[in-house]
Amino acid sequence: MDKTKFKYLSQGGITKRDALEYIAWLADNGDVPEAPQAFMFEHWIETPLPVVYLGHNHSIVELPFLDLQHKDAVYGISVDGVLFSKNDVCISNENGATWQDVQEYIRQQNLQLFGAANFGRPKIRVPFLNEMQKVLPLRMMFNATVNIFRDHKLSADNWGVMQYATASITGQDKCLYVVDVRTGQISKQTGTPRYYHVRPIVGGGVMTKSMPMSSDGKLNWDQFTEETYNHLF
C-alpha cells in the first residue's frame, strides 16, 4: 500500500469525514470494487455499518451484516458504538408536545421491549448531544445501510430534514438542544414545540454480543458453530 498519497491528501485538507462520505457515496452508486472477504451465508447481507438486533433473553446483538432470517429482531444501526433505532419517532399532541410526552413514549417502549422488571436490562432512551455528534461523519454510511434494509422489505428511515431532540447528559428531564443532522448545526430548544422528533438509542451500559472475529476483522470460522450463532437470537 502506498501511504504517501494519503499524506498528500491530508495536507490538501481531506479529512476522515470526507473519506468516509466518499466511501459511502461510492457504495451508494455501486462503484466500490469487491475486496476479498470472508465467506458469508446467502441470507447474510453485508452492510456499511453494523446492524443492531434485539437478541435472546434481552441481549443486544451487533453484527456486520443483515441476517434475512432474523429481520424481525433488527432494532437499528451502530454508529461508532452508539446503537440508534432504524426508525424516527415524531411525538406530538393537540396542544403541542411536552418533554413528558417524550418520556412516556420511552417508558412504553421499554415496557413493550424489555418488560416491567427491566433492572439490568437494556433501555431505550433519547440520545445525549455527544452521541448525536457521532452521526454527522457517518451519516451517508448510515443512510446506505438503511437503503439495504429497505431493499429487503424492512422498515427504516434515513436521517431526515427535521431537527432531532437530544437529552441533557445530567438528567433526562429536559431537552436542551436540537440537532440538524444535514448541517451539524446545534440549536437551543426554546418554548413549546409542536412536536419532538427523536431517533431513540439503546443505552444504559449495554453489553453487546457478536460473532467471533479474527484479528483482521473477519468472521473466525474456526470458532463458529450454527448452534452458537442461533443462540444469539
RAHUHU-V300237 format. One record per backbone hydrogen bond with DSSP energy under -0.5 kcal/mol. CO is the residue of the C=O (numbers start at 0). NH is the residue of the N-H. If there is no record, write none. Layout:
BEGIN
co = (CO/CO)
nh = (NH/NH)
END
This chain:
BEGIN
co = (0/2/3/4/5/6/7/8/9/14/15/16/17/18/19/20/21/22/23/24/25/25/26/30/40/42/42/43/44/49/50/51/51/52/52/54/55/57/58/58/59/60/62/63/64/65/65/66/67/69/70/72/74/75/76/76/77/78/80/81/81/82/83/85/88/88/89/90/92/97/97/98/99/100/101/102/103/104/105/106/107/108/109/109/110/115/117/122/124/126/127/128/130/131/131/134/135/137/138/139/140/141/142/143/144/145/146/147/148/148/149/162/163/165/166/167/170/173/173/175/176/177/178/178/179/179/184/186/187/190/192/193/195/195/196/197/197/199/200/200/201/202/205/206/208/211/213/217/218/219/220/224/225/226/227/228/229/231)
nh = (2/6/7/8/9/10/11/13/12/18/19/20/21/22/23/24/25/26/27/28/30/31/29/32/43/44/67/45/65/77/62/74/75/54/60/57/58/121/54/60/208/52/50/46/66/44/67/69/70/72/73/53/85/51/78/83/79/81/82/78/83/201/76/156/90/197/91/195/95/100/101/102/103/104/105/106/107/108/109/110/111/112/113/114/114/117/120/202/200/166/131/132/133/134/135/137/138/141/142/143/144/145/146/147/148/149/150/151/151/153/152/196/178/176/128/170/167/167/175/188/165/186/163/180/183/184/179/177/189/192/96/92/90/197/164/88/199/84/124/202/82/122/207/59/61/219/216/213/220/222/223/228/229/230/231/231/232/55)
END
